[in-house]
């Protein structure tokens, strides 16, 4: 029994160490905020999404001189809950000192003239 407890403790420690720092994670709770970060710092925007409805988050405003998209991931919904939303994650890196807007819109890509269902925006304040 002690062997399993040791393995469980080791697993939990590894899991905790592998998680992104909360200070590098932006969610809908950060809507409209100033996000202070350093050059070359990576950060993640994680937003609730339900691609099965046709809606996805898209970057609508950013400054490539100040921020670079590294990758994008979609985490599926709970398979036990039909129609449950998943998470869409955008991994960015701050590139240059200054202020820069970052705005994402939740929309159906083929509905070019429709207003977005939701928006998310922050102002990046990048320092050395």
KOLFI-973626 format. One record per atom (N, C-alpha, C): residue in three letters; atom name; x, y, z. Coordinates in steps of 0.02 Angstrom, whole numbers, m for minus. Atoms other than C-alpha are relative to their C-alpha. Last residue first. Layout:
node aa: Ala | at: CA | x: X | y: Y | z: Z
...
END
This chain:
node aa: Unk | at: N | x: m61 | y: 40 | z: 5
node aa: Unk | at: CA | x: 609 | y: 2213 | z: m1016
node aa: Unk | at: C | x: 6 | y: m49 | z: 58
node aa: Unk | at: N | x: m61 | y: m34 | z: m23
node aa: Unk | at: CA | x: 430 | y: 2274 | z: m1021
node aa: Unk | at: C | x: 58 | y: m48 | z: m3
node aa: Unk | at: N | x: m60 | y: 42 | z: 4
node aa: Unk | at: CA | x: 273 | y: 2225 | z: m1115
node aa: Unk | at: C | x: 59 | y: 41 | z: 22
node aa: Unk | at: N | x: m50 | y: m49 | z: m20
node aa: Unk | at: CA | x: 105 | y: 2301 | z: m1069
node aa: Unk | at: C | x: 64 | y: m39 | z: 8
node aa: Unk | at: N | x: m64 | y: 26 | z: m23
node aa: Unk | at: CA | x: m22 | y: 2196 | z: m1163
node aa: Unk | at: C | x: 46 | y: 59 | z: 17
node aa: Unk | at: N | x: m54 | y: m42 | z: 24
node aa: Unk | at: CA | x: m197 | y: 2267 | z: m1175
node aa: Unk | at: C | x: 64 | y: m28 | z: 31
node aa: Unk | at: N | x: m45 | y: m23 | z: m53
node aa: Unk | at: CA | x: m332 | y: 2136 | z: m1159
node aa: Unk | at: C | x: 49 | y: 47 | z: m33
node aa: Unk | at: N | x: m55 | y: m45 | z: 16
node aa: Unk | at: CA | x: m480 | y: 2087 | z: m1266
node aa: Unk | at: C | x: 39 | y: 18 | z: 63
node aa: Unk | at: N | x: m48 | y: 0 | z: m55
node aa: Unk | at: CA | x: m608 | y: 1949 | z: m1274
node aa: Unk | at: C | x: 56 | y: 47 | z: m20
node aa: Unk | at: N | x: m67 | y: m26 | z: 13
node aa: Unk | at: CA | x: m763 | y: 1959 | z: m1383
node aa: Unk | at: C | x: 42 | y: m6 | z: 64
node aa: Unk | at: N | x: m37 | y: m22 | z: m59
node aa: Unk | at: CA | x: m924 | y: 1862 | z: m1390
node aa: Unk | at: C | x: 66 | y: 30 | z: m23
node aa: Unk | at: N | x: 42 | y: 18 | z: m57
node aa: Unk | at: CA | x: m1060 | y: 1817 | z: m1517
node aa: Unk | at: C | x: 32 | y: 23 | z: 65
node aa: Unk | at: N | x: m22 | y: 58 | z: m38
node aa: Unk | at: CA | x: m963 | y: 1912 | z: m1651
node aa: Unk | at: C | x: m48 | y: m13 | z: 59
node aa: Unk | at: N | x: m36 | y: m20 | z: m60
node aa: Unk | at: CA | x: m1064 | y: 2030 | z: m1760
node aa: Unk | at: C | x: 22 | y: m63 | z: 37
node aa: Unk | at: N | x: 36 | y: 5 | z: m64
node aa: Unk | at: CA | x: m1111 | y: 1957 | z: m1928
node aa: Unk | at: C | x: 44 | y: 24 | z: 58
node aa: Unk | at: N | x: 30 | y: m64 | z: m17
node aa: Unk | at: CA | x: m1032 | y: 2021 | z: m2090
node aa: Unk | at: C | x: m37 | y: m1 | z: 68
node aa: Unk | at: N | x: m47 | y: m56 | z: 1
node aa: Unk | at: CA | x: m909 | y: 1878 | z: m2118
node aa: Unk | at: C | x: m30 | y: 66 | z: 25
node aa: Unk | at: N | x: 45 | y: m57 | z: m8
node aa: Unk | at: CA | x: m1025 | y: 1736 | z: m2068
node aa: Unk | at: C | x: 41 | y: 64 | z: 7
node aa: Unk | at: N | x: 32 | y: m14 | z: 64
node aa: Unk | at: CA | x: m914 | y: 1598 | z: m2139
node aa: Unk | at: C | x: m50 | y: 58 | z: 4
node aa: Unk | at: N | x: m45 | y: m28 | z: 51
node aa: Unk | at: CA | x: m797 | y: 1599 | z: m1990
node aa: Unk | at: C | x: m33 | y: 19 | z: m65
node aa: Unk | at: N | x: 0 | y: 50 | z: 52
node aa: Unk | at: CA | x: m935 | y: 1575 | z: m1860
node aa: Unk | at: C | x: 40 | y: 29 | z: m59
node aa: Unk | at: N | x: 45 | y: m7 | z: 56
node aa: Unk | at: CA | x: m889 | y: 1689 | z: m1718
node aa: Unk | at: C | x: 2 | y: m61 | z: m44
node aa: Unk | at: N | x: 32 | y: 65 | z: 4
node aa: Unk | at: CA | x: m803 | y: 1711 | z: m1553
node aa: Unk | at: C | x: m54 | y: 4 | z: m53
node aa: Unk | at: N | x: 72 | y: m1 | z: 10
node aa: Unk | at: CA | x: m688 | y: 1861 | z: m1572
node aa: Unk | at: C | x: m25 | y: m72 | z: m8
node aa: Unk | at: N | x: 25 | y: 61 | z: 31
node aa: Unk | at: CA | x: m513 | y: 1884 | z: m1504
node aa: Unk | at: C | x: m75 | y: 5 | z: m5
node aa: Unk | at: N | x: 72 | y: 10 | z: 1
node aa: Unk | at: CA | x: m426 | y: 2048 | z: m1465
node aa: Unk | at: C | x: m17 | y: m63 | z: m37
node aa: Unk | at: N | x: 11 | y: 69 | z: 21
node aa: Unk | at: CA | x: m247 | y: 2085 | z: m1414
node aa: Unk | at: C | x: m75 | y: m12 | z: 6
node aa: Unk | at: N | x: 66 | y: 31 | z: m10
node aa: Unk | at: CA | x: m195 | y: 2266 | z: m1403
node aa: Unk | at: C | x: 1 | y: m73 | z: m22
node aa: Unk | at: N | x: 31 | y: 28 | z: 60
node aa: Unk | at: CA | x: m13 | y: 2315 | z: m1386
node aa: Unk | at: C | x: m68 | y: m29 | z: 16
node aa: Unk | at: N | x: 70 | y: 18 | z: m13
node aa: Unk | at: CA | x: 90 | y: 2419 | z: m1267
node aa: Unk | at: C | x: m30 | y: m25 | z: m65
node aa: Unk | at: N | x: 53 | y: m47 | z: 21
node aa: Unk | at: CA | x: 279 | y: 2427 | z: m1274
node aa: Unk | at: C | x: m69 | y: m24 | z: 21
node aa: Unk | at: N | x: 24 | y: m46 | z: m51
node aa: Unk | at: CA | x: 436 | y: 2321 | z: m1263
node aa: Unk | at: C | x: m52 | y: 47 | z: m29
node aa: Unk | at: N | x: m35 | y: m64 | z: m4
node aa: Unk | at: CA | x: 451 | y: 2188 | z: m1397
node aa: Unk | at: C | x: m31 | y: 44 | z: 54
node aa: Unk | at: N | x: m59 | y: m7 | z: 41
node aa: Unk | at: CA | x: 410 | y: 2004 | z: m1426
node aa: Unk | at: C | x: 40 | y: 65 | z: 11
node aa: Unk | at: N | x: m12 | y: m72 | z: 4
node aa: Unk | at: CA | x: 281 | y: 1940 | z: m1303
node aa: Unk | at: C | x: 67 | y: 11 | z: m34
node aa: Unk | at: N | x: m63 | y: m24 | z: m29
node aa: Unk | at: CA | x: 249 | y: 1757 | z: m1343
node aa: Unk | at: C | x: 4 | y: 75 | z: m10
node aa: Unk | at: N | x: m33 | y: m59 | z: 27
node aa: Unk | at: CA | x: 78 | y: 1680 | z: m1371
node aa: Unk | at: C | x: 68 | y: 11 | z: 32
node aa: Unk | at: N | x: m65 | y: m7 | z: m33
node aa: Unk | at: CA | x: m10 | y: 1513 | z: m1346
node aa: Unk | at: C | x: 38 | y: 56 | z: m35
node aa: Unk | at: N | x: m46 | y: m35 | z: 44
node aa: Unk | at: CA | x: m195 | y: 1517 | z: m1392
node aa: Unk | at: C | x: 64 | y: 11 | z: 39
node aa: Unk | at: N | x: m59 | y: m30 | z: m31
node aa: Unk | at: CA | x: m310 | y: 1391 | z: m1308
node aa: Unk | at: C | x: 45 | y: 30 | z: m54
node aa: Unk | at: N | x: m45 | y: m18 | z: 54
node aa: Unk | at: CA | x: m487 | y: 1341 | z: m1353
node aa: Unk | at: C | x: 57 | y: 40 | z: 30
node aa: Unk | at: N | x: m42 | y: m58 | z: m11
node aa: Unk | at: CA | x: m582 | y: 1250 | z: m1217
node aa: Unk | at: C | x: 43 | y: 11 | z: m63
node aa: Unk | at: N | x: m70 | y: 17 | z: m14
node aa: Unk | at: CA | x: m727 | y: 1128 | z: m1231
node aa: Unk | at: C | x: 38 | y: 65 | z: 14
node aa: Unk | at: N | x: m54 | y: m36 | z: 32
node aa: Unk | at: CA | x: m913 | y: 1162 | z: m1220
node aa: Unk | at: C | x: 69 | y: m26 | z: 20
node aa: Unk | at: N | x: m39 | y: m39 | z: m49
node aa: Unk | at: CA | x: m1040 | y: 1030 | z: m1173
node aa: Unk | at: C | x: 58 | y: 36 | z: m36
node aa: Unk | at: N | x: 3 | y: m71 | z: 13
node aa: Unk | at: CA | x: m1157 | y: 979 | z: m1314
node aa: Unk | at: C | x: 40 | y: 43 | z: 47
node aa: Unk | at: N | x: 16 | y: m17 | z: 69
node aa: Unk | at: CA | x: m1183 | y: 804 | z: m1246
node aa: Unk | at: C | x: m7 | y: 76 | z: m8
node aa: Unk | at: N | x: 49 | y: m54 | z: 0
node aa: Unk | at: CA | x: m1103 | y: 785 | z: m1075
node aa: Unk | at: C | x: m11 | y: 23 | z: m72
node aa: Unk | at: N | x: 60 | y: 23 | z: m35
node aa: Unk | at: CA | x: m1013 | y: 618 | z: m1052
node aa: Unk | at: C | x: m55 | y: 52 | z: 1
node aa: Unk | at: N | x: 38 | y: 46 | z: 43
node aa: Unk | at: CA | x: m885 | y: 661 | z: m1185
node aa: Unk | at: C | x: m63 | y: m24 | z: 33
node aa: Unk | at: N | x: 11 | y: 61 | z: m38
node aa: Unk | at: CA | x: m825 | y: 811 | z: m1082
node aa: Unk | at: C | x: m45 | y: m45 | z: m42
node aa: Unk | at: N | x: 47 | y: m2 | z: m55
node aa: Unk | at: CA | x: m782 | y: 940 | z: m1212
node aa: Unk | at: C | x: m1 | y: m67 | z: 36
node aa: Unk | at: N | x: 69 | y: 22 | z: 10
node aa: Unk | at: CA | x: m628 | y: 933 | z: m1321
node aa: Unk | at: C | x: m42 | y: 5 | z: 64
node aa: Unk | at: N | x: 10 | y: 56 | z: m46
node aa: Unk | at: CA | x: m473 | y: 1039 | z: m1293
node aa: Unk | at: C | x: m73 | y: m20 | z: m5
node aa: Unk | at: N | x: 69 | y: 6 | z: m22
node aa: Unk | at: CA | x: m433 | y: 1147 | z: m1444
node aa: Unk | at: C | x: m5 | y: m62 | z: 44
node aa: Unk | at: N | x: 24 | y: 67 | z: m16
node aa: Unk | at: CA | x: m255 | y: 1203 | z: m1470
node aa: Unk | at: C | x: m73 | y: 3 | z: 19
node aa: Unk | at: N | x: 69 | y: 0 | z: m23
node aa: Unk | at: CA | x: m170 | y: 1353 | z: m1550
node aa: Unk | at: C | x: m22 | y: m72 | z: 11
node aa: Unk | at: N | x: 42 | y: 56 | z: 23
node aa: Unk | at: CA | x: 14 | y: 1385 | z: m1577
node aa: Unk | at: C | x: m70 | y: 9 | z: 30
node aa: Unk | at: N | x: m43 | y: 59 | z: 5
node aa: Unk | at: CA | x: 153 | y: 1512 | z: m1558
node aa: Unk | at: C | x: m38 | y: m60 | z: m25
node aa: Unk | at: N | x: 37 | y: 61 | z: m15
node aa: Unk | at: CA | x: 55 | y: 1671 | z: m1594
node aa: Unk | at: C | x: 47 | y: m59 | z: m11
node aa: Unk | at: N | x: m2 | y: 52 | z: 53
node aa: Unk | at: CA | x: 175 | y: 1818 | z: m1588
node aa: Unk | at: C | x: m40 | y: m60 | z: 24
node aa: Unk | at: N | x: 24 | y: 66 | z: m23
node aa: Unk | at: CA | x: 156 | y: 1980 | z: m1491
node aa: Unk | at: C | x: m3 | y: m48 | z: m59
node aa: Unk | at: N | x: m1 | y: 8 | z: m73
node aa: Unk | at: CA | x: 239 | y: 2151 | z: m1501
node aa: Unk | at: C | x: m20 | y: m69 | z: 25
node aa: Unk | at: N | x: m64 | y: m26 | z: m25
node aa: Unk | at: CA | x: 287 | y: 2175 | z: m1684
node aa: Unk | at: C | x: 8 | y: m14 | z: 75
node aa: Unk | at: N | x: m53 | y: 50 | z: 9
node aa: Unk | at: CA | x: 145 | y: 2061 | z: m1737
node aa: Unk | at: C | x: 69 | y: 23 | z: 23
node aa: Unk | at: N | x: m56 | y: m36 | z: 30
node aa: Unk | at: CA | x: 19 | y: 2183 | z: m1661
node aa: Unk | at: C | x: 58 | y: m48 | z: m6
node aa: Unk | at: N | x: m62 | y: 9 | z: m37
node aa: Unk | at: CA | x: m147 | y: 2099 | z: m1627
node aa: Unk | at: C | x: 55 | y: 38 | z: m37
node aa: Unk | at: N | x: m44 | y: m58 | z: m5
node aa: Unk | at: CA | x: m328 | y: 2118 | z: m1676
node aa: Unk | at: C | x: 61 | y: m19 | z: 42
node aa: Unk | at: N | x: 24 | y: m53 | z: 44
node aa: Unk | at: CA | x: m458 | y: 1992 | z: m1737
node aa: Unk | at: C | x: 45 | y: 62 | z: 3
node aa: Unk | at: N | x: m35 | y: m62 | z: m16
node aa: Unk | at: CA | x: m384 | y: 1831 | z: m1671
node aa: Unk | at: C | x: m23 | y: 54 | z: m49
node aa: Unk | at: N | x: m48 | y: m22 | z: 50
node aa: Unk | at: CA | x: m516 | y: 1698 | z: m1696
node aa: Unk | at: C | x: 33 | y: 64 | z: 24
node aa: Unk | at: N | x: m34 | y: m63 | z: m15
node aa: Unk | at: CA | x: m618 | y: 1601 | z: m1568
node aa: Unk | at: C | x: 51 | y: 13 | z: m54
node aa: Unk | at: N | x: m69 | y: 8 | z: m22
node aa: Unk | at: CA | x: m731 | y: 1469 | z: m1643
node aa: Unk | at: C | x: 28 | y: 69 | z: 17
node aa: Unk | at: N | x: m35 | y: m57 | z: m28
node aa: Unk | at: CA | x: m918 | y: 1452 | z: m1670
node aa: Unk | at: C | x: 71 | y: m18 | z: 22
node aa: Unk | at: N | x: m27 | y: m41 | z: 54
node aa: Unk | at: CA | x: m986 | y: 1320 | z: m1788
node aa: Unk | at: C | x: 39 | y: 60 | z: 25
node aa: Unk | at: N | x: 52 | y: m49 | z: 19
node aa: Unk | at: CA | x: m1099 | y: 1244 | z: m1655
node aa: Unk | at: C | x: 23 | y: 43 | z: m59
node aa: Unk | at: N | x: 54 | y: 38 | z: 32
node aa: Unk | at: CA | x: m986 | y: 1089 | z: m1643
node aa: Unk | at: C | x: m57 | y: 45 | z: m21
node aa: Unk | at: N | x: m6 | y: 2 | z: 73
node aa: Unk | at: CA | x: m842 | y: 1211 | z: m1612
node aa: Unk | at: C | x: m55 | y: m38 | z: m35
node aa: Unk | at: N | x: 39 | y: 58 | z: 21
node aa: Unk | at: CA | x: m902 | y: 1243 | z: m1433
node aa: Unk | at: C | x: 0 | y: m3 | z: m76
node aa: Unk | at: N | x: 21 | y: 1 | z: 70
node aa: Unk | at: CA | x: m780 | y: 1361 | z: m1350
node aa: Unk | at: C | x: m39 | y: m64 | z: m14
node aa: Unk | at: N | x: 50 | y: 52 | z: 12
node aa: Unk | at: CA | x: m730 | y: 1416 | z: m1175
node aa: Unk | at: C | x: m24 | y: 4 | z: m72
node aa: Unk | at: N | x: 70 | y: m22 | z: 1
node aa: Unk | at: CA | x: m575 | y: 1525 | z: m1177
node aa: Unk | at: C | x: m46 | y: m59 | z: m15
node aa: Unk | at: N | x: 42 | y: 60 | z: 0
node aa: Unk | at: CA | x: m392 | y: 1499 | z: m1133
node aa: Unk | at: C | x: m73 | y: 22 | z: 7
node aa: Unk | at: N | x: 69 | y: m22 | z: m5
node aa: Unk | at: CA | x: m267 | y: 1636 | z: m1177
node aa: Unk | at: C | x: m43 | y: m63 | z: m7
node aa: Unk | at: N | x: 53 | y: 38 | z: 31
node aa: Unk | at: CA | x: m91 | y: 1576 | z: m1140
node aa: Unk | at: C | x: m67 | y: 35 | z: 11
node aa: Unk | at: N | x: 62 | y: m1 | z: m38
node aa: Unk | at: CA | x: 70 | y: 1667 | z: m1102
node aa: Unk | at: C | x: m54 | y: m34 | z: m41
node aa: Unk | at: N | x: 56 | y: 34 | z: 31
node aa: Unk | at: CA | x: 252 | y: 1657 | z: m1155
node aa: Unk | at: C | x: m60 | y: 4 | z: 46
node aa: Unk | at: N | x: 43 | y: 39 | z: m45
node aa: Unk | at: CA | x: 379 | y: 1785 | z: m1098
node aa: Unk | at: C | x: m57 | y: m31 | z: m41
node aa: Unk | at: N | x: m13 | y: 72 | z: 7
node aa: Unk | at: CA | x: 504 | y: 1837 | z: m1232
node aa: Unk | at: C | x: m41 | y: m44 | z: 47
node aa: Unk | at: N | x: m16 | y: 23 | z: 67
node aa: Unk | at: CA | x: 489 | y: 2019 | z: m1178
node aa: Unk | at: C | x: 22 | y: m73 | z: 3
node aa: Unk | at: N | x: m67 | y: m17 | z: 22
node aa: Unk | at: CA | x: 413 | y: 2033 | z: m1006
node aa: Unk | at: C | x: 11 | y: m22 | z: m72
node aa: Unk | at: N | x: m45 | y: 56 | z: 12
node aa: Unk | at: CA | x: 232 | y: 2036 | z: m954
node aa: Unk | at: C | x: 67 | y: 26 | z: m24
node aa: Unk | at: N | x: m70 | y: m18 | z: m2
node aa: Unk | at: CA | x: 96 | y: 2150 | z: m887
node aa: Unk | at: C | x: 43 | y: m62 | z: m9
node aa: Unk | at: N | x: m41 | y: 59 | z: m16
node aa: Unk | at: CA | x: m81 | y: 2112 | z: m941
node aa: Unk | at: C | x: 73 | y: 19 | z: m5
node aa: Unk | at: N | x: m69 | y: m11 | z: 21
node aa: Unk | at: CA | x: m196 | y: 2263 | z: m931
node aa: Unk | at: C | x: 38 | y: m62 | z: 20
node aa: Unk | at: N | x: m54 | y: m15 | z: m47
node aa: Unk | at: CA | x: m374 | y: 2201 | z: m914
node aa: Unk | at: C | x: 64 | y: 22 | z: m36
node aa: Unk | at: N | x: m10 | y: m72 | z: m9
node aa: Unk | at: CA | x: m525 | y: 2214 | z: m1028
node aa: Unk | at: C | x: 59 | y: 20 | z: 43
node aa: Unk | at: N | x: 27 | y: m43 | z: 52
node aa: Unk | at: CA | x: m574 | y: 2031 | z: m1007
node aa: Unk | at: C | x: 10 | y: 74 | z: 17
node aa: Unk | at: N | x: m49 | y: m53 | z: 11
node aa: Unk | at: CA | x: m464 | y: 1947 | z: m876
node aa: Unk | at: C | x: m22 | y: 49 | z: m55
node aa: Unk | at: N | x: m2 | y: m42 | z: m60
node aa: Unk | at: CA | x: m607 | y: 1840 | z: m809
node aa: Unk | at: C | x: 48 | y: 59 | z: m8
node aa: Unk | at: N | x: 52 | y: m51 | z: 8
node aa: Unk | at: CA | x: m628 | y: 1774 | z: m987
node aa: Unk | at: C | x: m4 | y: 46 | z: 61
node aa: Unk | at: N | x: 66 | y: 30 | z: 13
node aa: Unk | at: CA | x: m463 | y: 1684 | z: m961
node aa: Unk | at: C | x: m50 | y: 57 | z: m7
node aa: Unk | at: N | x: 54 | y: m50 | z: 5
node aa: Unk | at: CA | x: m279 | y: 1733 | z: m965
node aa: Unk | at: C | x: m64 | y: m37 | z: m17
node aa: Unk | at: N | x: 63 | y: 24 | z: 29
node aa: Unk | at: CA | x: m145 | y: 1613 | z: m904
node aa: Unk | at: C | x: m53 | y: 55 | z: 2
node aa: Unk | at: N | x: m9 | y: 2 | z: 72
node aa: Unk | at: CA | x: 35 | y: 1668 | z: m876
node aa: Unk | at: C | x: m63 | y: m21 | z: m37
node aa: Unk | at: N | x: m15 | y: m68 | z: 22
node aa: Unk | at: CA | x: 6 | y: 1724 | z: m696
node aa: Unk | at: C | x: 10 | y: 3 | z: m76
node aa: Unk | at: N | x: 61 | y: m39 | z: 7
node aa: Unk | at: CA | x: m79 | y: 1557 | z: m663
node aa: Unk | at: C | x: 12 | y: 71 | z: m25
node aa: Unk | at: N | x: 8 | y: m47 | z: m55
node aa: Unk | at: CA | x: 89 | y: 1471 | z: m697
node aa: Unk | at: C | x: m64 | y: 39 | z: m11
node aa: Unk | at: N | x: m18 | y: m69 | z: 15
node aa: Unk | at: CA | x: 65 | y: 1334 | z: m823
node aa: Unk | at: C | x: m11 | y: 43 | z: 62
node aa: Unk | at: N | x: 54 | y: m47 | z: 14
node aa: Unk | at: CA | x: 53 | y: 1160 | z: m748
node aa: Unk | at: C | x: 28 | y: 69 | z: m15
node aa: Unk | at: N | x: 8 | y: m6 | z: 72
node aa: Unk | at: CA | x: 199 | y: 1037 | z: m762
node aa: Unk | at: C | x: m54 | y: 51 | z: m20
node aa: Unk | at: N | x: m57 | y: m34 | z: 30
node aa: Unk | at: CA | x: 257 | y: 1060 | z: m583
node aa: Unk | at: C | x: m9 | y: 12 | z: m74
node aa: Unk | at: N | x: m1 | y: m69 | z: m23
node aa: Unk | at: CA | x: 86 | y: 1017 | z: m511
node aa: Unk | at: C | x: 57 | y: 40 | z: m33
node aa: Unk | at: N | x: 56 | y: m34 | z: 29
node aa: Unk | at: CA | x: 74 | y: 860 | z: m616
node aa: Unk | at: C | x: 0 | y: 74 | z: 19
node aa: Unk | at: N | x: m16 | y: m11 | z: 71
node aa: Unk | at: CA | x: 248 | y: 804 | z: m567
node aa: Unk | at: C | x: m56 | y: 38 | z: m35
node aa: Unk | at: N | x: m53 | y: m50 | z: 2
node aa: Unk | at: CA | x: 206 | y: 828 | z: m382
node aa: Unk | at: C | x: 19 | y: 16 | z: m72
node aa: Unk | at: N | x: 30 | y: m65 | z: m16
node aa: Unk | at: CA | x: 41 | y: 736 | z: m402
node aa: Unk | at: C | x: 52 | y: 56 | z: m1
node aa: Unk | at: N | x: 40 | y: m21 | z: 58
node aa: Unk | at: CA | x: 127 | y: 590 | z: m489
node aa: Unk | at: C | x: m30 | y: 69 | z: 12
node aa: Unk | at: N | x: m46 | y: m19 | z: 54
node aa: Unk | at: CA | x: 260 | y: 577 | z: m354
node aa: Unk | at: C | x: m38 | y: 25 | z: m61
node aa: Unk | at: N | x: m32 | y: m63 | z: m20
node aa: Unk | at: CA | x: 127 | y: 578 | z: m218
node aa: Unk | at: C | x: 47 | y: 25 | z: m54
node aa: Unk | at: N | x: 52 | y: m52 | z: 5
node aa: Unk | at: CA | x: 27 | y: 442 | z: m308
node aa: Unk | at: C | x: 29 | y: 69 | z: 17
node aa: Unk | at: N | x: 10 | y: m14 | z: 72
node aa: Unk | at: CA | x: 183 | y: 336 | z: m332
node aa: Unk | at: C | x: m51 | y: 55 | z: m10
node aa: Unk | at: N | x: m61 | y: m33 | z: 24
node aa: Unk | at: CA | x: 226 | y: 350 | z: m147
node aa: Unk | at: C | x: m7 | y: 18 | z: m73
node aa: Unk | at: N | x: 3 | y: m68 | z: m26
node aa: Unk | at: CA | x: 46 | y: 308 | z: m98
node aa: Unk | at: C | x: 61 | y: 40 | z: m23
node aa: Unk | at: N | x: 49 | y: m38 | z: 39
node aa: Unk | at: CA | x: 49 | y: 158 | z: m213
node aa: Unk | at: C | x: m5 | y: 72 | z: 24
node aa: Unk | at: N | x: m27 | y: m10 | z: 68
node aa: Unk | at: CA | x: 211 | y: 93 | z: m136
node aa: Unk | at: C | x: m47 | y: 41 | z: m43
node aa: Unk | at: N | x: m44 | y: m59 | z: m3
node aa: Unk | at: CA | x: 142 | y: 121 | z: 41
node aa: Unk | at: C | x: 30 | y: 15 | z: m68
node aa: Unk | at: N | x: 41 | y: m60 | z: 0
node aa: Unk | at: CA | x: 0 | y: 0 | z: 0
node aa: Unk | at: C | x: 43 | y: 63 | z: 0
END
